[in-house]
């Protein structure tokens, strides 16, 4: 600290007014003061993506954040967080590229420092990769669909031992057939048998609200699958984003998704261990360009009488009551019923009826009553034949 005299000359009309001399202390910003402050500066801070305080619609959870250039991220982070006082487990928010996205402070070095300085190094810590969970299915849970199961076993072998396939590896497979015939079930059985990650999406869920959203969702889906490889991407209701232009008015958001999906289907390398399985109920409605990207089309037909007998036996094993059912009679009276229809519209309704009426047994007559009621409802739903005459 240095003593210094300051002379102040008074203003006014009097020429002989004396000067006023004041002695003040002058503070020097010396290196020693700066050294004291530098003791608080963090050398390294480890950040983990934490997400948004409130989850916006159409935002995946968890959000994947990665650094492409360490030096660029360093400059970016320093610009917006320089001077902040932080401690372990605090949250700091991005306000530039991803506004209001939070990062959690996982570690600070040295431990007793708390101030972010120009030399602080930011290190992004990625959370451990977790495979998405799904209900495990075995091929024993699937009745019929012999062609699909034969192909499924090839896919399983590839996902387990991709090196033996080389350029002959399966990549894109298309399942088609009426609703409830086992397309999703078979895809899950493949993933269960191969013990690989399974990403299931409805086609409509890939359409975004804004320009670029759909393309971003597609690319994020495939990037996540690659990070979990081996993996299966199952896109149900594929026609919702891949409908032939002959059957739709061209929509920009749908075309964007379809174009991005085509790029991903074309760009997949066999070494990446990712297989795309598309599913549609209406094969003829699919865009020919999209359809051509699938190397094989596998049909899932309505089950035969024999297959319906086996399905009824399989479902009846889980009925929590005694059963007296003639499976052949029920199978003959459920022509054109899918496996899902047998489970949801027949067996489940019978179980609910037994509970409601406090019955101890499920019988053939009970099931036939449900079947006939369903047929009568369909007749009532038909419009009069002369309605437009």
Secondary structure, 3 states (H helix, E strand, C coil): CEEEEEEECCCCCCCCCCCEEEEEEECCCCHHHHHHHHCCECCEEEEEEEEECCCCCCCCCCCCCCCCCHHHHHHHHHHHHCCCECCCCCEEEECCCCCCEEEEEEEEECCCCCECCCCCEEEEECCCCCCCCCCCCCHHHCCCCHHHHHHHHHHHHHHHCHHHCHHHCCCEEEEECCCCCCHHHHHHHHHHHHCCEEEEEEHHHHCCCCCCHHHHHHHHHHHHHHHCCCEEEEEECCHHHHECHHHCCCCHHHHHHHHHHHHHHHHCCHHHCEEEEEEECCHHHECHHHHCCCCEEEECCCCCHHHHHHHHHHHHCCCCCEEECCHHHHHHCCCCCCHHHHHHHHHHHHHHHHHHCCCCEEEHHHHHHHHHHHHHHHHHHCCCCCCCC
